[in-house]
Amino acid sequence: MILQLITSFIAAATFCILFNAPVRALVQCGFAGMVGWMLYLQLDAKWDTIVATFAATVVVGVISQLFARSFKMPVIIFSIGGIIPLVPGGLAYDAMRKFVENDNNLAIQFAVQALLLSGAIATGLVFSEVLGQMFRRKNGRST
C-alpha cells in the first residue's frame, strides 16, 4: 500500500511537470493523484471498477477545486494531474495490441472497458464542477 501511495504521487506530480505546471503546485498535484488512486483502490475492491473510477474522480475534482481556491491557480492544473493515475492507458494499449493480434473479441472488450472508464472520469470531473458551482452559489459567490 505504501508503494502505491508513493508511485501514484510521483506519477501525478511528474505528469504535471510535463505540462509545465508551476513548481509550487507539484506537491498538491501529486497529493490529488495519490488520494484519487487510494480511493479507487479501496472502492474497486467493493464496487464495480467504473463506479470506483467515477467516485475517485469526483473526489479528485473536489480536491482540485479546493486547491485552486487556496493557491489561486486554475482548477485544471490540479485535476489533470489528479486523474492521471486513473486513466486507463494500459487497458487502451491492450485493446490496440489485441486488434493487431487479430483477437477482435477481446480487443473490443478491452476497448469498451477503456471507453467506459474514460467516460466515468469525464463525468466525475463534470459532476465535481457542478457541485462546486452549487456550493459557490449557495454561499453567495458567483465565480
N, C-alpha and C positions, 0 to 999 in steps of 0.2 A: 504494500500500500504506500509506503514512503517513496519507493521508486516511482510509482505512478504520480504522486504529488510533484516530485522533482521534475520528471520528464514533461508533464503537462505544463508546468510553469515555464520551463525552458522553451518548449515548442511555441507557446503563445508569445512569450517575450521576444524570441528571435524572429518570429514572423513579423512582429511589429517593427523590428529593425529593418527588415526587407522593404517595408512600406514607409520608411522614413518617419516613423512616429517620433515625437520628441523624446529625448533621453529621459526626461523627468517622468514620463508616462510608462516606461517599460515595466516597472515593478507592478503597477496597477494592471497593466495588460496581462502580465504573467499570472497575477492573482485571479483575474476574471477567468482566464482559461483553466487554471487549476481548480477553482471552485466548480465551474461548469463540468469538468471532467469527473471530479469526485462525485458530484451529484448524479451524473449519468451512470457511473459505475454502481452506485448504491441503488438507483431506481431500476437499472437494467436487470438486476438480479430478481426483482419482484414483478416488474411490469414488462410490457412489450417494448422492444427497442425504439420504436417510433415515438411512443408516449414518453419514454425516458429522455429521448433526444429533445422533444418539444419542451418538456418541463425544465431540463437543464438549460436550454436556450432562453427560456423566459427569465430564469434566474440570472443568466449572463447579461441579458438585456437590461434588467433592473439594476444590477450592479454597475453596468456601463453608464446608465443614466445618472446614478449617484456619483460615480467618479467624475463624469463630465461636469456636473454642477459643482462638485467640490474643488476640482482643479481647473475649472473654466476652460475646458477643451471640448472639441466636438465629440459626440457620443460614438461616432463611427470608429474613432481611434481605439476605444476600449472594446467595443462589440466585435469588431473584426478579429482582433487578437484573441478575444474570449471564446469565439466559436471555432477557432482553428482545430483544437483537439477533437471537436465533434464532427468535423467534415468527413464524409465517407469516402475519402480518396482511395483507400485500399480496396474498398468494395467496387468502386468505379474501374480501378485498374484490373481487378479480377474479371469484371464483366467484359472489358475490352480484350483481355487475354483469352477468355473462353470463346469470344467471337472469332478471334484469329485462329484458334484451335478447332474451329467449326463445331463446337459444343454449344449450339444455339439455345437449347432449352435452359441450360444452366446460366448461360450468358444473359438471357432475358430475365431470369430470376434475380441475378445479381444487379442488373441494370434497374429493374423496378424497385428493388430494395434501396439502392443508392438514390433514386429519384424520390422515393417516399421520405427518406431521411433528410434529403436536401429541402424538400417541401416543409418538413417539420421544423427545420432550422429557420427557414424564411418566415413561416407562420409564427414561430416563437418570438422572433425579433419584432415582427409587426405587433403581436399581442402585447409585448412589453412596452412598446412605444405608445400604444393606445392606453395602457394602464398608466403610464407616466403622464400623458396628456390629461386623463381624467383626474388624476391626483392634483396636477397643477391647477386645473380649472376649479376644482373643489376648494383649493387653498387660495384662490384669487389671483394666481399668476397665469398670465396668458401665453408665456413663451413656450 
